[in-house]
Each structure stands twice: as C-alpha cells, then as structure tokens.
Amino acid sequence: MNNDLVVFLHARLDEEADLARRCDGAGCCGEWVASGDTVDFCQVSLAGFYPAVARHVALHDPARVLREVEAKRRVLNRHALSSAEGDPERPWANRDDCQFDGDLWPCDDLLDLALPYQDHRDFPERYR
C-alpha cells in the first residue's frame, strides 16, 4: 500500500484552506459578490473584469473555499484504505481496497478528487 495520493491530496487541501484564510484576514469578510464587471470583496470593490471573470472570482470567496475543502476532506476520509489491510483472514489476496465501497484502492472517488491537481508538479506520476 502506498499513501502518496492521500498525502498529496491533504497537502493540496491544506494549501487551499491556508490561502482562503489569508484572503479573509480577520475572518470578518462576508461573501464575495460579482455585479457586472465589479467584484465586491467586502472591504473593497474592484472593477474592470469581464463579467464572467468577475463571477468566477466571486465564486471563490474564502468561506466557500473553506466549505469545499472540508467537504473534500470528508470524502477523502470516507475513502481511506480498508482497515482489513494486512488481515490474513480476508478472502482476497494481495489487494488494497476502499473501506467505503470495497473497490480497489485508491478508488475512483479518490482519483476523481485528485484529477484537478493533475498538472501539479508533486502529483504522483503513477496516477497520471
């Protein structure tokens, strides 16, 4: 069993959460909102974006990013390597499986969580 994909995913989620927290400083910022070419960042508004870009930026407000990171962490935790790993009583030989769905580990859900990070320099080569 190799945990490199899980370690990689935890590192990416830690980075995203850290950046989101730094963007919200004292935690007093509300939801980022786009209106036309302007994004209201709660403490300042910036104009001059294409409207679609303004909506995209607003979609990544820190509170939303932190909720998304927590949701991904819960999925990651559910799809851990089965605790039966190494159990001589299990009926299959030499197979790592997911504790959530019994699929071969890492299961498709873990691989799907990793997909957005595929271009990251630390992405485990064997999962490309």
C-alpha positions, 0 to 999 in steps of 0.5 A: 500500500502506498499513501502518496495520493492521500498525502498529496491530496491533504497537502493540496487541501491544506494549501487551499484552506491556508490561502482562503484564510489569508484572503479573509484576514480577520475572518470578518469578510462576508461573501464575495459578490460579482455585479457586472464587471465589479467584484465586491470583496467586502472591504473593497470593490474592484472593477474592470473584469469581464463579467464572467471573470468577475463571477468566477472570482466571486465564486471563490470567496474564502468561506466557500473555499473553506466549505469545499475543502472540508467537504473534500476532506470528508470524502477523502476520509470516507475513502481511506484504505480498508482497515482489513489491510494486512488481515490474513483472514480476508478472502482476497489476496494481495489487494488494497481496497476502499473501506467505503465501497470495497473497490480497489484502492485508491478508488475512483472517488479518490482519483476523481478528487485528485484529477484537478491537481493533475498538472501539479508538479508533486502529483504522483506520476503513477496516477497520471 
